[in-house]
């Protein structure tokens, strides 16, 4: 057997750069390169290996968490067919990645994490940054990755790499099992040499399948659909990852079954398609929530049925409602006691349509859906319209961006009050034009995720929308975007605190306690003094961004035009009022438990309303 003598780190990088994915005859490198920060736990191992493999490009980030967010943003835009590897040193460099690893796994996005680890030899233990346990020497902080990883391994001997790396790739390229994969490699093992089989480094193509559902399950699904009077579809992210947009359009145009969209599934149909009810659930539109409440059959396609999608199990009120779940993951397919059509969304929709020949919903039902689509767009137009107040609302800012951008451009968001407004109000024309990380809703994802989206699709303009809270969590990757020449347009909305949680606080009777950026008042001892003298626009400018500080919608519109001509990352700053223009509709509820006893009258009142809403929650058997 021909062998090549390499260090473990060198062998790892050489292997990764020769891995490819293929679906529908389209082949691409699975890894676009490697993000990381070097420290003593990976500099002489991974660092030296990456220097030796310059065609496997290394990107220096400013925060290890950001590296994983950027990889996830890239993978999302690439429909999970390509991603990045992320390396870190030991200790804090590693644990910085845990938060983003959880986000990747929750959102079913492939990312490879390779944190450095403590010495396998143990000769010099404890090393700098080592976490010690009195109960075992076979533990490090990297064990924290186990619950947030779809696959986890530690390489203590070089030859273990030969069997571990194919498992890494199996999970990363699996539509059903993908998520964060963690491969821990101790710093001494990274530098250890071994005679690896030469075949290991030959090009390998991982074919991503389109599994079909069980034939009998398809027949039962067809029977359920034909019996339904008020069926509806919940389109999740799986529609887009499967590239099933055309299949979905053909299905709904033939059958007339309307579509409600989750955060990840928004854009599955164009916003002006008469079958599109728009956002569904806790942040849903009037039409989507009205139809959800009477639907006797719900066809979930590629959705996890999060509590926002189901309005905390209050959205579906028909006592006889049944569920058909088209999902690549069996775990999700059986939710709500649904009939699981386990497989690829695109091929299953095509097969269902063949077997539903001549089936159509009642014409009156179809017209009602079309009326909801039209009337909602009128509400969106009203929310977009500037009302002339000195400080604009967030929906006016969103409207200005939506009206300005090109159809192929991307809006990206993750946290705060903006996701709810975007879910309801954004007019999506392109299925990749709406990029929300709302499985984990991680503050700090926005700029780093935007960088990943831009790297995946450099021909698209990326508009990152985030609040002051999200910006302060992680503005550091502005620097990385400048370093690599990937321009982002960042819409920085300043409402002086956590507006989303502040609004939620008011709704539960706590009056926004602890959610505003204010000095501590010396008399009361509470955070209710004057506004803090923080200039976020100057902060962004100091990081190298071009900054436009605007004061109203008119100046904001001018800044959008100017930003389009810039070649480097640009920040458009604007202050807004924290209040929302559009409230919830129908069963747009989110279960946030309220104190059962309290001295506060407002909390007592909120608890009474909470108890009423709880009565509407459903179990599905």
C-alpha positions as CSV (number, residue, x, y, z in Angstrom):
1,X,0.0,0.0,0.0
2,X,1.4,3.4,-1.0
3,X,1.6,5.8,1.9
4,X,2.3,9.5,2.5
5,X,4.0,10.6,5.7
6,X,2.1,13.6,7.1
7,X,1.3,15.1,10.4
8,X,-2.3,14.6,11.6
9,X,-3.1,18.3,10.9
10,X,-1.5,18.1,7.4
11,X,-3.5,14.9,6.6
12,X,-6.7,16.5,7.8
13,X,-6.4,19.6,5.6
14,X,-5.3,17.5,2.6
15,X,-8.3,15.2,3.0
16,X,-10.8,18.1,3.4
17,X,-9.7,19.9,0.3
18,X,-10.4,16.8,-1.8
19,X,-14.0,16.3,-0.6
20,X,-16.8,17.2,-3.0
21,X,-20.6,17.2,-3.0
22,X,-23.0,16.4,-5.9
23,X,-26.7,16.7,-6.3
24,X,-28.7,16.6,-9.6
25,X,-25.4,16.3,-11.5
26,X,-23.9,19.5,-10.1
27,X,-20.6,19.0,-8.3
28,X,-18.8,21.4,-6.1
29,X,-16.0,21.4,-3.4
30,X,-17.7,20.7,-0.1
31,X,-15.3,23.0,1.8
32,X,-14.7,26.6,0.6
33,X,-11.8,26.9,3.0
34,X,-11.1,27.3,6.7
35,X,-11.9,30.0,9.3
36,X,-10.0,30.3,12.5
37,X,-7.8,32.1,15.1
38,X,-4.4,30.6,16.0
39,X,-3.3,30.0,19.6
40,X,-0.8,27.8,21.3
41,X,-3.3,24.9,20.9
42,X,-3.3,24.9,17.1
43,X,-0.6,27.2,15.8
44,X,2.1,24.5,15.2
45,X,-0.5,21.9,14.1
46,X,-3.4,23.3,12.1
47,X,-1.5,26.6,11.5
48,X,1.5,24.9,9.9
49,X,-0.7,22.6,7.9
50,X,-2.8,25.5,6.4
51,X,0.3,27.4,5.6
52,X,1.5,24.3,3.7
53,X,-1.8,24.0,1.8
54,X,-2.3,27.5,0.4
55,X,-5.0,26.4,-2.0
56,X,-7.2,25.5,1.0
57,X,-7.6,29.1,1.9
58,X,-7.4,30.2,5.5
59,X,-9.5,33.2,6.7
60,X,-8.6,35.0,9.9
61,X,-11.7,36.0,11.9
62,X,-11.9,38.1,15.1
63,X,-14.1,35.8,17.1
64,X,-14.4,32.0,16.9
65,X,-18.1,32.2,17.4
66,X,-18.3,34.4,14.3
67,X,-16.3,31.8,12.3
68,X,-19.0,29.3,12.9
69,X,-21.8,31.8,12.2
70,X,-20.2,32.7,8.9
71,X,-19.9,29.1,7.9
72,X,-23.5,28.5,8.7
73,X,-24.6,31.6,6.7
74,X,-22.5,30.3,3.8
75,X,-24.0,26.8,4.1
76,X,-27.5,28.2,4.2
77,X,-27.1,30.1,1.0
78,X,-25.5,27.1,-0.6
79,X,-28.5,24.9,0.3
80,X,-26.2,22.8,2.6
81,X,-24.1,21.5,-0.3
82,X,-20.9,23.4,0.8
83,X,-19.5,24.9,4.0
84,X,-16.3,25.9,5.8
85,X,-14.1,24.2,8.4
86,X,-13.4,26.2,11.6
87,X,-10.3,25.7,13.7
88,X,-9.5,27.1,17.2
89,X,-7.0,26.8,19.9
90,X,-7.8,25.1,23.2
91,X,-9.9,26.4,26.1
92,X,-11.7,29.7,25.5
93,X,-11.0,29.6,21.7
94,X,-12.9,26.3,21.6
95,X,-15.8,27.2,23.9
96,X,-16.4,30.4,22.0
97,X,-17.7,28.1,19.2
98,X,-20.2,26.3,21.3
99,X,-23.0,28.9,20.9
100,X,-22.8,29.0,17.1
101,X,-22.4,25.2,17.0
102,X,-25.8,24.9,18.7
103,X,-27.2,27.3,16.2
104,X,-25.9,25.3,13.2
105,X,-27.4,22.1,14.6
106,X,-30.7,23.6,15.5
107,X,-30.9,25.1,11.9
108,X,-29.8,21.8,10.3
109,X,-26.8,23.5,8.7
110,X,-23.4,21.7,8.2
111,X,-20.3,23.2,9.8
112,X,-17.1,21.4,10.8
113,X,-15.4,22.4,14.0
114,X,-11.9,21.4,14.8
115,X,-11.0,22.7,18.3
116,X,-7.5,22.1,19.6
117,X,-7.4,19.9,22.7
118,X,-5.2,19.2,25.7
119,X,-2.2,16.9,25.4
120,X,-3.0,13.3,24.7
121,X,0.4,12.4,26.2
122,X,-0.5,14.1,29.5
123,X,3.1,14.6,30.2
124,X,2.8,18.3,31.1
125,X,-0.7,18.4,32.3
126,X,-2.3,20.7,33.3
127,X,-1.4,22.8,30.3
128,X,-2.4,26.5,30.0
129,X,-6.2,26.8,29.7
130,X,-6.8,23.2,30.6
131,X,-10.0,22.4,32.5
132,X,-9.2,19.7,35.1
133,X,-11.7,17.3,36.5
134,X,-11.0,15.3,39.8
135,X,-13.1,12.4,38.5
136,X,-11.4,11.8,35.2
137,X,-8.4,12.8,33.1
138,X,-10.2,12.0,29.9
139,X,-12.2,15.2,29.8
140,X,-11.7,18.7,28.4
141,X,-13.9,21.7,27.6
142,X,-14.4,20.2,24.2
143,X,-16.8,17.7,25.8
144,X,-19.1,20.7,25.9
145,X,-19.7,20.2,22.2
146,X,-21.2,16.7,22.6
147,X,-24.8,17.8,23.1
148,X,-24.7,20.4,20.3
149,X,-23.0,18.2,17.7
150,X,-24.5,15.7,15.3
151,X,-21.2,13.9,15.4
152,X,-18.3,14.2,17.9
153,X,-14.9,12.5,18.0
154,X,-11.5,13.0,19.6
155,X,-8.4,11.9,17.8
156,X,-5.9,10.5,20.3
157,X,-3.9,8.4,17.7
158,X,-3.0,9.4,14.1
159,X,-4.5,6.2,12.6
160,X,-7.9,7.1,14.1
161,X,-8.2,9.9,11.5
162,X,-8.5,7.3,8.8
163,X,-11.9,6.0,10.0
164,X,-13.1,9.3,11.6
165,X,-12.9,11.6,8.6
166,X,-15.3,9.6,6.4
167,X,-17.8,9.6,9.3
168,X,-17.4,13.4,9.5
169,X,-18.2,13.7,5.8
170,X,-21.1,11.2,6.0
171,X,-22.9,13.3,8.6
172,X,-22.0,16.7,7.1
173,X,-23.4,15.7,3.7
174,X,-26.5,13.9,5.0
175,X,-29.7,16.0,4.4
176,X,-31.3,14.2,7.4
177,X,-28.4,14.2,9.9
178,X,-26.4,17.3,9.1
179,X,-25.5,20.0,11.7
180,X,-22.4,20.8,13.6
181,X,-19.7,18.2,13.5
182,X,-16.9,18.4,16.1
183,X,-13.5,16.8,15.6
184,X,-11.3,17.4,18.6
185,X,-7.5,17.0,18.0
186,X,-5.1,17.4,20.9
187,X,-2.3,19.8,20.2
188,X,0.5,17.2,20.4
189,X,-1.4,14.8,18.1
190,X,-1.9,17.6,15.5
191,X,1.9,17.7,15.1
192,X,2.5,13.9,15.2
193,X,3.4,12.2,11.9
194,X,2.1,9.0,10.4
195,X,2.3,7.0,7.2
196,X,-1.3,7.6,5.8
197,X,-2.7,5.6,2.9
198,X,-2.2,7.6,-0.3
199,X,-5.8,6.7,-1.4
200,X,-7.1,8.6,1.5
201,X,-6.3,11.9,-0.3
202,X,-7.8,11.2,-3.7
203,X,-10.8,13.2,-4.8
204,X,-14.1,11.8,-3.3
205,X,-17.5,12.9,-4.4
206,X,-20.3,12.6,-1.8
207,X,-23.6,12.1,-3.7
208,X,-26.5,13.9,-1.9
209,X,-29.6,11.7,-2.6
210,X,-33.3,12.6,-3.1
211,X,-35.0,9.8,-1.2
212,X,-38.6,9.0,-2.1
213,X,-41.2,8.3,0.5
214,X,-42.8,5.0,1.2
215,X,-45.3,4.1,-1.5
216,X,-48.1,3.2,1.0
217,X,-47.5,6.4,2.9
218,X,-47.9,8.4,-0.4
219,X,-51.3,6.6,-1.0
220,X,-52.5,7.4,2.5
221,X,-51.5,11.0,2.0
222,X,-53.4,11.3,-1.3
223,X,-56.5,9.9,0.4
224,X,-56.2,12.4,3.3
225,X,-55.8,15.3,0.9
226,X,-58.8,14.3,-1.2
227,X,-61.0,14.2,1.9
228,X,-59.8,17.6,3.2
229,X,-62.1,20.7,2.9
230,X,-59.7,23.3,4.2
231,X,-56.2,22.0,3.7
232,X,-53.1,24.3,4.0
233,X,-49.3,23.9,3.6
234,X,-46.7,25.1,6.0
235,X,-43.6,25.7,4.0
236,X,-40.4,25.4,6.0
237,X,-36.7,25.7,5.2
238,X,-36.7,22.2,3.7
239,X,-38.5,23.5,0.7
240,X,-35.6,25.8,-0.2
241,X,-32.8,23.4,0.8
242,X,-34.4,20.8,-1.5
243,X,-34.7,23.4,-4.3
244,X,-38.4,22.5,-4.4
245,X,-39.7,26.0,-5.1
246,X,-40.9,25.1,-8.6
247,X,-42.4,21.8,-7.4
248,X,-44.3,23.6,-4.7
249,X,-45.6,26.3,-7.1
250,X,-46.8,23.6,-9.5
251,X,-48.5,21.7,-6.7
252,X,-50.4,24.7,-5.2
253,X,-51.3,26.1,-8.6
254,X,-52.8,22.8,-9.6
255,X,-54.5,21.9,-6.3
256,X,-55.2,25.4,-5.0
257,X,-54.0,24.5,-1.5
258,X,-52.7,27.7,0.2
259,X,-49.3,28.2,1.7
260,X,-48.2,29.7,5.0
261,X,-44.4,30.3,5.5
262,X,-42.1,29.8,8.4
263,X,-39.1,32.0,8.9
264,X,-36.8,29.6,7.1
265,X,-39.4,28.9,4.4
266,X,-40.3,32.4,3.6
267,X,-39.7,32.9,-0.1
268,X,-40.9,29.4,-1.0
269,X,-43.5,31.2,-3.1
270,X,-43.3,34.8,-4.3
271,X,-45.1,37.2,-1.9
272,X,-47.7,38.2,-4.6
273,X,-48.6,34.6,-5.5
274,X,-52.4,34.5,-4.8
275,X,-51.9,31.1,-3.0
276,X,-49.4,32.7,-0.5
277,X,-50.8,33.6,2.9
278,X,-47.4,34.8,4.1
279,X,-46.0,34.4,7.5
280,X,-47.6,31.9,9.8
281,X,-47.8,31.5,13.6
282,X,-46.9,33.8,16.4
283,X,-45.6,36.4,13.9
284,X,-48.2,35.5,11.3
285,X,-50.4,37.4,8.9
286,X,-54.1,37.8,9.2
287,X,-54.8,35.3,6.4
288,X,-52.3,32.6,7.5
289,X,-53.6,32.6,11.1
290,X,-57.2,32.7,10.0
291,X,-56.8,29.7,7.7
292,X,-54.6,27.9,10.3
293,X,-57.4,28.1,12.8
294,X,-59.9,26.3,10.6
295,X,-57.6,24.0,8.6
296,X,-58.6,20.3,8.7
297,X,-55.4,19.1,7.1
298,X,-51.9,20.7,7.5
299,X,-49.2,19.6,5.1
300,X,-45.9,20.5,6.7
301,X,-43.0,20.6,4.2
302,X,-39.5,20.8,5.7
303,X,-40.6,22.4,8.9
304,X,-39.6,21.6,12.6
305,X,-42.9,23.1,13.8
306,X,-41.2,25.5,16.3
307,X,-43.3,27.3,18.8
308,X,-43.3,30.4,16.6
309,X,-44.7,28.4,13.7
310,X,-47.5,26.8,15.8
311,X,-48.1,29.8,17.9
312,X,-47.2,27.6,20.9
313,X,-49.6,24.9,19.8
314,X,-52.6,27.3,19.5
315,X,-52.6,27.9,15.7
316,X,-54.5,24.8,14.7
317,X,-57.9,24.9,16.3
318,X,-59.9,22.5,14.1
319,X,-60.7,19.6,16.4
320,X,-60.4,17.1,13.5
321,X,-57.1,18.5,12.1
322,X,-54.6,16.0,10.7
323,X,-51.0,16.4,9.6
324,X,-49.0,15.2,6.7
325,X,-45.3,15.9,7.2
326,X,-42.9,15.9,4.2
327,X,-39.5,15.9,5.8
328,X,-36.0,14.4,5.1
329,X,-35.7,13.8,8.8
330,X,-37.9,11.1,10.3
331,X,-37.7,12.9,13.7
332,X,-39.5,15.9,12.3
333,X,-41.8,13.9,10.0
334,X,-43.7,12.3,13.0
335,X,-44.3,15.5,14.9
336,X,-48.0,16.3,15.7
337,X,-48.7,12.6,15.2
338,X,-48.4,13.3,11.5
339,X,-48.4,10.9,8.6
340,X,-44.6,11.0,7.8
341,X,-43.5,11.2,4.2
342,X,-39.9,10.7,4.9
343,X,-37.8,11.9,2.0
344,X,-36.9,14.7,-0.3
345,X,-39.4,17.5,-0.6
346,X,-39.0,18.1,-4.3
347,X,-39.5,14.5,-5.5
348,X,-42.3,13.9,-3.0
349,X,-44.3,16.9,-4.1
350,X,-43.9,15.9,-7.7
351,X,-45.1,12.4,-6.9
352,X,-48.1,13.6,-4.9
353,X,-49.1,16.0,-7.7
354,X,-49.1,13.1,-10.2
355,X,-51.5,11.1,-8.0
356,X,-53.7,14.1,-7.2
357,X,-54.7,14.6,-10.9
358,X,-58.0,16.5,-11.1
359,X,-58.0,17.4,-7.4
360,X,-58.7,21.0,-6.6
361,X,-59.9,22.8,-3.4
362,X,-63.3,24.5,-3.5
363,X,-63.3,27.7,-5.6
364,X,-64.7,29.8,-2.8
365,X,-61.8,28.6,-0.6
366,X,-59.3,29.6,-3.3
367,X,-60.8,33.0,-3.7
368,X,-60.8,33.6,0.1
369,X,-57.1,32.9,0.1
370,X,-56.4,35.2,-2.8
371,X,-58.4,38.0,-1.0
372,X,-56.2,37.5,2.1
373,X,-53.1,37.8,-0.1
374,X,-54.3,41.0,-1.6
375,X,-55.6,42.6,1.6
376,X,-52.4,41.8,3.4
377,X,-50.3,43.5,0.8
378,X,-52.4,46.6,1.4
379,X,-51.6,46.4,5.1
380,X,-47.9,46.0,4.2
381,X,-48.0,49.1,2.1
382,X,-49.6,51.1,5.0
383,X,-46.9,49.8,7.4
384,X,-44.2,50.9,4.9
385,X,-45.6,54.4,4.5
386,X,-43.8,57.1,6.5
387,X,-46.3,58.7,8.9
388,X,-44.3,62.0,9.2
389,X,-43.3,61.5,12.8
390,X,-39.8,62.9,13.8
391,X,-38.5,59.4,14.7
392,X,-39.6,56.7,12.2
393,X,-40.9,53.2,13.1
394,X,-39.0,50.1,12.3
395,X,-41.5,49.0,9.6
396,X,-40.9,52.3,7.7
397,X,-37.2,51.5,7.6
398,X,-37.8,47.9,6.5
399,X,-40.2,49.2,3.8
400,X,-37.5,51.7,2.5
401,X,-35.0,48.8,2.2
402,X,-37.5,46.5,0.6
403,X,-38.6,49.1,-2.0
404,X,-35.0,49.9,-2.9
405,X,-33.3,46.6,-3.4
406,X,-33.1,44.4,-6.4
407,X,-35.2,41.1,-6.4
408,X,-32.0,38.9,-6.1
409,X,-30.6,40.9,-3.2
410,X,-30.7,39.4,0.3
411,X,-32.1,40.7,3.6
412,X,-30.5,39.0,6.6
413,X,-31.5,39.2,10.3
414,X,-31.5,37.0,13.4
415,X,-32.6,38.7,16.6
416,X,-34.6,41.5,18.2
417,X,-37.9,42.8,17.0
418,X,-36.9,43.0,13.4
419,X,-37.4,39.3,12.6
420,X,-41.1,39.5,13.5
421,X,-41.6,42.6,11.4
422,X,-39.6,41.1,8.5
423,X,-41.5,37.8,8.7
424,X,-44.9,39.6,8.3
425,X,-43.9,42.5,6.1
426,X,-41.0,41.6,3.8
427,X,-42.1,41.2,0.2
428,X,-40.0,38.3,-1.0
429,X,-39.5,37.7,-4.7
430,X,-36.5,35.3,-4.6
431,X,-36.3,32.2,-2.4
432,X,-32.8,33.2,-1.3
433,X,-33.7,36.8,-0.8
434,X,-34.9,36.3,2.9
435,X,-32.2,35.0,5.2
436,X,-33.3,34.6,8.8
437,X,-31.5,32.7,11.5
438,X,-34.5,32.2,13.8
439,X,-34.1,28.6,15.0
440,X,-31.6,29.9,17.6
441,X,-32.2,33.6,17.1
442,X,-28.6,34.3,18.1
443,X,-27.6,37.9,18.7
444,X,-24.3,38.3,16.9
445,X,-25.2,36.1,14.0
446,X,-26.1,39.1,11.8
447,X,-22.9,40.5,10.5
448,X,-20.9,37.3,10.5
449,X,-23.8,35.4,8.9
450,X,-24.0,38.2,6.4
451,X,-20.4,37.8,5.5
452,X,-21.0,34.1,4.9
453,X,-23.9,34.9,2.7
454,X,-21.9,37.3,0.7
455,X,-19.0,34.8,0.3
456,X,-21.5,32.3,-1.0
457,X,-23.2,34.7,-3.4
458,X,-20.8,37.6,-4.2
459,X,-23.1,38.8,-7.1
460,X,-25.9,39.6,-4.6
461,X,-26.1,42.7,-2.4
462,X,-26.5,41.6,1.3
463,X,-28.5,43.9,3.5
464,X,-27.9,43.0,7.2
465,X,-30.6,44.4,9.4
466,X,-29.9,44.5,13.2
467,X,-30.6,46.5,16.3
468,X,-28.3,48.1,18.7
469,X,-28.4,45.1,21.0
470,X,-27.3,42.7,18.2
471,X,-24.7,45.1,16.9
472,X,-23.0,45.4,20.4
473,X,-22.9,41.6,20.7
474,X,-20.5,41.1,17.7
475,X,-19.5,44.0,15.4
476,X,-16.0,42.5,15.0
477,X,-16.5,40.8,11.6
478,X,-16.9,44.2,9.9
479,X,-13.1,44.0,10.0
480,X,-13.0,40.6,8.4
481,X,-15.4,41.7,5.6
482,X,-12.9,44.6,4.9
483,X,-9.9,42.3,5.1
484,X,-11.4,39.9,2.5
485,X,-13.1,42.5,0.3
486,X,-16.7,41.3,0.8
487,X,-19.0,44.3,1.0
488,X,-22.0,44.3,3.3
489,X,-24.7,47.0,3.7
490,X,-25.6,47.0,7.4
491,X,-28.8,48.7,8.5
492,X,-28.1,49.6,12.2
493,X,-31.4,50.4,13.9
494,X,-30.9,52.1,17.3
495,X,-33.9,52.1,19.7
496,X,-31.8,52.4,22.8
497,X,-32.0,49.0,24.3
498,X,-33.6,45.6,23.8
499,X,-36.8,46.6,22.0
500,X,-38.1,43.1,21.4
501,X,-37.6,41.9,25.0
502,X,-38.8,45.3,26.2
503,X,-42.1,44.9,24.4
504,X,-42.4,41.3,25.7
505,X,-41.7,42.6,29.2
506,X,-44.5,45.1,28.9
507,X,-46.9,42.4,27.7
508,X,-46.2,40.3,30.8
509,X,-46.7,43.2,33.1
510,X,-43.0,44.0,33.9
511,X,-43.0,47.4,32.1
512,X,-39.7,46.9,30.2
513,X,-37.6,46.4,33.4
514,X,-33.9,46.1,32.6
515,X,-34.2,46.4,28.9
516,X,-33.1,50.0,28.1
517,X,-29.6,51.4,27.8
518,X,-29.7,53.9,30.6
519,X,-27.5,55.1,33.5
520,X,-28.2,53.6,36.9
521,X,-30.3,56.2,38.9
522,X,-28.6,57.0,42.2
523,X,-31.9,57.6,44.0
524,X,-33.8,54.5,43.0
525,X,-30.8,52.2,42.3
526,X,-32.5,51.1,39.1
527,X,-31.5,51.4,35.4
528,X,-33.8,54.3,34.8
529,X,-31.4,57.3,34.5
530,X,-30.3,59.3,31.5
531,X,-29.5,57.7,28.1
532,X,-25.9,56.4,27.8
533,X,-23.6,58.6,25.6
534,X,-22.8,55.8,23.1
535,X,-22.3,56.6,19.5
536,X,-22.7,53.4,17.5
537,X,-22.1,55.1,14.2
538,X,-18.7,56.3,15.3
539,X,-18.0,52.8,16.6
540,X,-18.7,51.3,13.2
541,X,-16.6,53.9,11.5
542,X,-13.7,53.1,13.8
543,X,-13.8,49.5,12.6
544,X,-13.3,50.7,9.1
545,X,-16.8,50.8,7.7
546,X,-18.2,53.6,5.6
547,X,-21.0,55.1,7.7
548,X,-24.0,57.2,6.9
549,X,-25.8,58.6,9.9
550,X,-29.4,59.3,9.0
551,X,-32.2,60.9,10.9
552,X,-35.5,60.2,9.0
553,X,-36.8,58.1,6.1
554,X,-35.9,60.7,3.5
555,X,-32.2,60.8,4.5
556,X,-32.3,57.0,5.0
557,X,-33.4,56.6,1.3
558,X,-30.6,58.8,0.2
559,X,-28.1,56.8,2.2
560,X,-29.3,53.6,0.5
561,X,-28.5,55.1,-2.9
562,X,-25.0,56.2,-1.7
563,X,-24.4,52.8,-0.1
564,X,-25.1,51.0,-3.4
565,X,-22.1,52.9,-4.9
566,X,-19.7,52.0,-2.1
567,X,-17.2,49.2,-2.6
568,X,-16.6,48.4,1.1
569,X,-18.8,47.5,4.0
570,X,-21.2,50.3,4.7
571,X,-23.3,51.0,7.8
572,X,-26.5,53.1,7.6
573,X,-27.4,54.2,11.1
574,X,-30.9,55.3,12.1
575,X,-32.8,55.7,15.3
576,X,-36.4,54.3,15.5
577,X,-39.2,54.2,18.1
578,X,-39.4,50.9,19.9
579,X,-43.2,50.5,19.3
580,X,-44.5,48.3,16.5
581,X,-47.0,49.4,13.8
582,X,-48.5,45.9,13.3
583,X,-49.6,43.7,16.1
584,X,-50.5,40.0,16.1
585,X,-53.5,38.5,14.3
586,X,-55.8,35.7,15.4
587,X,-53.9,32.9,17.2
588,X,-50.7,34.8,17.1
589,X,-49.6,33.9,20.6
590,X,-46.3,32.9,22.1
591,X,-46.1,31.0,25.3
592,X,-43.9,32.9,27.8
593,X,-44.9,31.8,31.3
594,X,-45.9,34.7,33.6
595,X,-45.5,34.7,37.4
596,X,-48.4,32.9,39.0
597,X,-48.3,35.2,42.0
598,X,-47.1,38.8,42.1
599,X,-47.4,42.1,44.0
600,X,-47.8,43.9,40.6
601,X,-51.3,44.6,39.3
602,X,-50.0,44.6,35.7
603,X,-48.4,41.2,36.2
604,X,-51.6,39.8,37.7
605,X,-53.6,41.1,34.8
606,X,-51.1,39.6,32.3
607,X,-51.3,36.3,34.1
608,X,-55.1,36.2,33.8
609,X,-54.8,36.7,30.0
610,X,-52.0,34.0,29.9
611,X,-54.3,31.5,31.6
612,X,-57.0,32.1,29.0
613,X,-54.5,31.6,26.2
614,X,-53.2,28.4,27.7
615,X,-56.7,26.9,27.4
616,X,-56.3,27.0,23.6
617,X,-53.2,24.9,23.5
618,X,-53.6,21.6,21.8
619,X,-52.1,18.1,21.9
620,X,-52.2,16.2,18.6
621,X,-52.7,12.4,18.7
